[in-house]
Amino acid sequence: MNKHDLPEKINTFLNCVIGAFTGVFIAESIYTYWDYKTHPEIYAVTSAPWYTSILLFGIITLAIILVALVIKLIIRKKIRKK
């Protein structure tokens, strides 16, 4: 195994993580909006706004993407030093 293979594999994995979480966030947001429009009475019972779950999942998604980007930057800096 070449020493440059591991950073490339990690980079590919992190790209997949970023893409997957972005896609899931978009799909979950669309579904939540559709569900709210279809069944508004369910959301009227709760004291929180209907979009609270979208905001919470968005924060979690953003945190995961930021961690992945920081790891990608660290790997890029280590490769440039060598």
N, C-alpha and C positions, 0 to 999 in steps of 0.2 A: 504494500500500500504506500503510495506516494504521500509525503508530508503535506502536500497542498490539497490532497483529496478531502481531508477532514474539514478544513474550513469551508470548502465548497459544499460539502454535505450539510454542514450546520447552516450555512446560508440558505440552501434550498429548503431545509426543514423550517427555518424561521419564515421564509417567504410563504410557505404553505400554511403555517400557523396564522400569519397576518391575513392571508386571503380567506382562510376558513372562518376566522372570527369576524371579519368584515362581512362576509356573506351571511353568516348566521345572524348577525346583528340586523342586517337589512331585512332578511326574511322574517325574523321575529317582530320587527317593527311593523312591517306590512301586515302580518297576521294580527297583531294586537290592534292596529287601527281598524282592520276589517271586522274583527270581533266586536270592537266598541261600536262601530256603525250598525252591525247586525243585531247586537244584544245590549243596547244602552241601559236597559233596566238592571242588568247585573252590576254594571259599573256605578249606577246611581246609589246603590246600597252602601258602598264603601265611602269612607271619608277622604280618601286620597284621590287625586285626579287620575283619570284613566291612563295617562301616559307615564305614570310613576315607574312601572316596570321597564319601559323603554329607557328612561333616564338611568335607572340603576344598571341595567345591562350595558348601556352605552358607556358608563363610567368604568365598569369592569373590562369591557372590550378595549377601551382606550388605554387602560393601565397595562393590559397584556401586550398590546401593540407597542406601547412605549418601551416596555422591557425588552421586547424582541428587537426593536430598533437600536437600543443601547448596546445590546449584545452584538448586533451586526457591526456597529461602529467600533466597538472594542476589537473585534476580530479583524476588521479592515486596518486599524492602526497597527496591530501586531504584524500583519502581513507586510505592510509598508516598511516597518522597521527592519525586517529581514531582507 
